[in-house]
Amino acid sequence: MDLLILINDDRGWQLGCTFIQDDLQVGHDIYCTTWERLQKDAEYEHPNISKLMDAKIVYCADEKYRERLENLRKKASGILTAPFSEEDYTKAEKLLKEAEHYYTLAMISEQQSDVLDGAGRVIYYVENAIAMLNKRYFRYGVKRAYEELNAMENRPENLCGLINAVLSATSVTSVRTHLSTLMKETMAVFRHVKETIALQKKPASPDELGGTYEEMYSNWRNKMHAAAEAGNRHLAFMSLVSAKAMFDEIHSEAAIDRYDVLGAYDPEDLRKTAAGFDGILSEYLKEYRKAGLQAKHYSDIDAFVLDYQAAH
């Protein structure tokens, strides 16, 4: 039996206790939590909120506490029942990034126990991320995790089978192979959901896009051509990485097409790389046209000064 005591101040922590009942060979856990923790649970930042949503109230010292708890449950329920949004996706993606972190550790660790520890954490965060991607929370604990995961719509087709393949692996190499498959399939589901959200966005507005083309031109075009002249692969590649980050940021906020910025990189031909980036910039101008914008060009600095002074 688990008994949760909601305490009002630090003196309440002394009520916590764990013990083993010998005649039944079972353990019991009397544990405490605070209003602050339940308030965080009500924000639905993770899917382990069953203690907030489903715990049965066996005793309440004052009706005001019951009302306060019910208000927190209503808040969480409101989040759970609202249509899936970009904010919901961001919450789920945060947990996916945790899985990616531990996947990296599992792939580079040398000790088998460290690989297995990383794999376990990957599974934990993948399961949590998938639950968040479906705006669900776990009601029944680890024993029935597969049952709950299989009932979720947005998930890899054979999610539980992919997890079980990791758990059944008998070597470090096999663990890593199956872990890679689990991560790839999970990330594919996330990409699909993200693309679905993008299709629901309104067309990009002039306020969202204004100045972005000019900033890209200023930040990276000349760097790309300078890198080509000097044969500087580091400058070329890192400039493309920075440009991709800006394209990704714009795409996360506005309905624009995807641009394969790093696809322009050719380490054996940096002139081709620079030309490829120019082509991407040229393609991006169609986003301006769709938003009713024109890139700002001036014949020389004097023309800019005159226009700037007139506008300000």
Buried (B, 14 or more C-beta within 10 A) or exposed (E): EEBBBBBEEEEBEEEBEEEEEEEEEEEEEBBBBBBEEBEBBBEBEBBEBBBBBEBEEEEEEEEEBEEBBEEBBEBBEEBBEEEBEBEBBEBBBBBBEBBBBBBEBBBEBEEEEBBBBBBBBBBBBBBBBBBBBBBBBBEEEEEEBBEBBEEBEBBBEEBBEBBEBBEEBEEBEEBBBBBBBBBEBBBEBBEEBBEEBBEEBEEBEEEBBBEBBEEBBEEBBEBBBBBBEEEBBEBBBBBBEBBBEBBEEBBBEBBBEEBEBEEBBBEEEBBEBBBBBBEBBEEBEEBBEBBEBEBEEEEEEEEEEEEEEEEE
